[in-house]
Amino acid sequence: MVVTDGSSLYPALLAEIWPQAEHQLCVFHVLKDMNELVLDAVRRCRRELDRRGRRGRKRGRGRPKKGAQTRRQRVRLRDQAKFVYKRRYLIVKRRDRLTATEQKDLAQLVQVSPALAVLRAFVDEMHQLFARGQTEATAWRRQAALLGRAAYAAVPELAKALGMVAADKFAKLIAFLRCPVGRRVRTNNHVERMNRLLRLYEKARYKWRQARTKVRFVWLLVERHWGQRVRGWAAAGGAGGGQGAPAVPRAADSGVGQPRGAGPMAA
């Protein structure tokens, strides 16, 4: 299986080099793009509340009457717009990661506008699409149910998000479900993080003495940042997402990232 982002450069190349390999689109990148569209819809709702709160009342003929009640209503709408702005991240945050206080704020948030409740329901269904423990048939049923929601299609931003899980793209987004449960990889973020770490440490070394020094450095770095976590995950029975893995030594303790000649990897 090969995991990539949504770039159009990969499909033809992968079909030529590894025609038998499964092509998995990175779920993280897709969720990130869909969350951005949801937040765009939240910003639109907030602007509408703020606009209604600042809208002046039309004056008719004769002496103007006192509009204390109207003014209070406009102030309330402006306060609601501020509350939506400060708590907008709760619309896209995973429900299982919400604290007790955030759950109360979210319940108050969806009461401010019915549109926000629709957005939150969309996010909940969106996360269920890519659950690791489901079967491929269940994922397709959830995708069909999501695309069939008229309330979602009526929101311009959500209509664009639904296009990201169309049948042709969704087949590649759930390719990981065709792997055994313990080997379902949905994203390549771990590889990207390691690449950034390698580039960061490489900048601290202006000249390598020998070619074998590069190989040793890369091997030890990968071993310290991946090997120990994998062994800990396997020792825990392959459960818990690696929570049983021992802590990775810091750069100051392991010699990684120290000036040349100061650590155990100096050649």
C-alpha positions in Angstrom: 0.0 0.0 0.0 1.2 3.5 -0.9 -0.1 6.5 1.0 -0.1 9.9 -0.7 -1.9 13.2 -0.5 -4.5 14.2 -3.1 -2.0 15.5 -5.8 -2.9 14.5 -9.3 0.8 13.6 -10.0 0.8 10.3 -8.1 -1.9 8.0 -9.8 -0.1 7.6 -13.1 3.3 7.2 -11.6 2.1 4.6 -9.1 0.4 2.7 -11.8 3.6 2.5 -13.7 6.0 1.7 -10.9 3.8 -0.4 -8.5 0.8 -1.5 -10.5 -0.3 -4.1 -7.9 0.0 -1.7 -4.9 -3.1 -0.2 -3.2 -3.3 3.6 -3.4 -4.4 5.1 -0.1 -5.2 8.8 0.0 -4.1 10.5 3.2 -7.2 10.8 5.4 -5.6 13.5 7.5 -5.2 15.8 4.5 -8.8 15.2 3.4 -10.2 15.8 6.9 -8.1 19.0 7.1 -9.6 20.3 3.9 -13.1 19.4 4.9 -12.7 21.0 8.3 -11.5 24.2 6.6 -14.8 24.3 4.6 -16.8 23.7 7.8 -15.0 26.6 9.4 -15.8 28.8 6.4 -19.4 28.0 7.0 -19.0 28.9 10.7 -17.5 32.2 9.8 -20.4 33.0 7.4 -22.9 32.2 10.2 -20.9 34.4 12.6 -20.8 37.3 10.2 -24.6 37.0 9.6 -25.2 37.2 13.4 -22.9 40.2 13.7 -24.5 41.9 10.7 -28.0 41.4 12.2 -26.7 42.8 15.5 -25.4 46.0 13.9 -28.3 46.5 11.6 -30.1 49.8 12.3 -33.8 50.0 12.5 -35.7 51.9 9.9 -37.2 55.1 11.0 -40.8 55.9 10.1 -42.6 59.1 10.0 -43.2 61.2 13.1 -41.3 61.3 16.3 -39.1 58.2 16.8 -40.2 55.8 19.6 -37.9 54.3 22.2 -36.6 51.0 20.9 -35.0 49.6 24.1 -36.2 46.1 23.3 -34.7 46.2 19.8 -31.4 47.5 21.1 -31.2 44.7 23.6 -31.9 42.2 20.9 -29.1 43.7 18.7 -26.7 43.6 21.7 -27.6 39.9 22.3 -26.9 39.0 18.6 -23.5 40.7 18.8 -22.6 38.8 21.9 -23.7 35.6 20.2 -21.4 36.4 17.3 -18.5 36.9 19.7 -19.2 33.6 21.4 -19.3 31.8 18.1 -16.0 33.4 17.1 -14.3 32.3 20.3 -15.6 28.8 20.3 -15.6 28.1 16.6 -13.0 25.3 17.0 -15.5 23.2 18.9 -17.5 22.6 15.7 -14.7 20.6 14.1 -13.1 19.1 17.2 -13.6 15.3 17.6 -16.3 14.6 20.1 -14.3 12.0 22.0 -11.6 14.7 22.7 -14.0 17.3 24.2 -13.6 18.2 27.8 -16.6 18.6 30.1 -16.5 22.4 29.8 -16.1 22.2 26.0 -19.2 19.9 25.8 -21.2 22.5 27.6 -19.9 25.3 25.4 -20.7 23.2 22.3 -24.3 22.6 23.5 -24.7 26.3 23.9 -23.1 27.0 20.6 -25.4 24.8 18.5 -28.4 26.6 20.2 -27.2 29.9 18.9 -28.0 29.0 15.3 -29.7 26.0 13.7 -27.0 26.2 11.0 -24.3 25.4 13.5 -26.1 22.3 14.6 -26.1 21.1 11.0 -22.4 21.7 10.7 -21.7 19.8 13.9 -23.8 16.9 12.8 -21.9 16.8 9.5 -18.5 16.7 11.3 -19.7 13.8 13.5 -20.7 11.8 10.4 -17.5 12.8 8.6 -15.3 11.3 11.3 -17.3 8.0 11.3 -16.5 7.6 7.6 -12.9 6.8 8.3 -13.1 4.7 11.5 -10.5 2.0 11.7 -12.7 -0.7 13.2 -15.4 -0.7 10.6 -15.8 -2.9 7.5 -15.6 -1.6 4.0 -19.3 -2.2 3.4 -20.1 -0.2 6.5 -18.0 2.7 5.2 -19.8 2.7 1.9 -23.2 2.7 3.7 -22.1 5.7 5.8 -20.8 7.5 2.7 -24.2 7.0 0.9 -26.1 8.2 3.9 -23.8 11.3 4.1 -24.3 12.2 0.5 -28.0 11.7 0.8 -28.5 14.4 3.5 -30.4 17.2 1.9 -29.6 19.5 4.8 -25.9 19.1 4.0 -26.2 19.7 0.3 -28.1 22.9 0.9 -25.0 24.5 2.6 -22.6 25.7 -0.1 -19.5 24.9 1.9 -20.7 21.4 2.8 -21.6 20.7 -0.8 -18.0 21.2 -1.7 -16.9 19.0 1.2 -19.3 16.2 -0.1 -17.5 16.4 -3.4 -14.3 15.3 -1.6 -15.9 11.9 -0.7 -17.3 11.1 -4.1 -17.2 7.5 -5.1 -14.0 7.6 -7.1 -12.1 9.4 -4.3 -13.7 7.6 -1.5 -12.6 4.2 -2.8 -9.0 5.4 -2.3 -9.8 7.0 1.1 -10.9 3.6 2.6 -8.3 1.4 0.9 -6.8 0.9 4.4 -9.9 -1.1 5.3 -8.8 -3.9 3.0 -5.7 -4.5 5.2 -5.7 -6.5 8.5 -6.9 -4.5 11.5 -3.5 -4.2 13.0 -1.9 -2.9 9.8 -4.4 -0.2 8.7 -2.5 2.9 7.8 -4.6 6.0 6.9 -2.0 8.7 6.8 1.7 9.4 5.9 2.1 12.1 8.5 4.6 10.0 10.5 6.8 9.8 7.4 6.6 13.5 6.8 7.5 14.3 10.5 10.5 12.0 10.2 11.6 13.8 7.0 11.3 17.2 8.6 13.3 15.9 11.6 16.1 14.6 9.3 16.3 17.9 7.5 16.4 19.7 10.8 19.3 17.6 12.1 21.1 17.8 8.8 21.2 21.6 9.0 23.3 21.3 12.2 26.0 19.3 10.4 27.7 21.4 7.7 30.1 18.7 6.5 30.0 14.9 6.7 33.3 13.2 7.0 32.4 9.9 5.4 29.4 8.5 3.5 28.9 5.8 6.1 28.4 8.5 8.7 25.3 9.6 7.0 24.0 6.0 6.9 24.7 5.5 10.6 23.1 8.8 11.6 19.9 8.1 9.7 19.7 4.6 11.0 20.2 5.6 14.6 17.7 8.5 14.3 15.0 6.3 12.8 15.7 3.6 15.5 15.4 6.1 18.3 12.2 7.8 17.1 10.4 4.7 15.6 12.1 1.5 16.8 11.4 2.0 20.5 7.8 3.0 19.9 7.2 0.0 17.7 8.7 -2.4 20.2 6.7 -0.9 23.0 3.5 -1.1 20.9 4.2 -4.8 20.1 5.0 -5.6 23.8 1.6 -4.1 24.7 -0.1 -6.5 22.3 -0.4 -4.1 19.4 -3.2 -2.1 21.1 -3.6 1.4 22.4 -1.9 3.1 19.4 1.6 2.8 20.9 0.6 4.1 24.3 2.7 1.4 26.0 5.9 2.5 24.2 8.7 3.9 26.3 9.4 7.6 26.0 11.9 8.5 23.3 15.1 10.0 24.7 15.6 13.7 24.2 18.2 14.9 21.8 20.4 16.2 24.7 20.4 12.7 26.2 20.9 10.6 23.1 23.5 12.7 21.3 21.1 13.4 18.4 21.3 17.0 17.4 24.5 17.8 19.3 27.5 19.4 17.5 29.7 17.0 15.6 32.2 15.2 17.9 30.0 15.7 21.0 27.7 12.7 20.7 28.1 8.9 20.2 27.5 9.2 16.5 30.5 11.3 15.6 32.8 9.6 13.1 
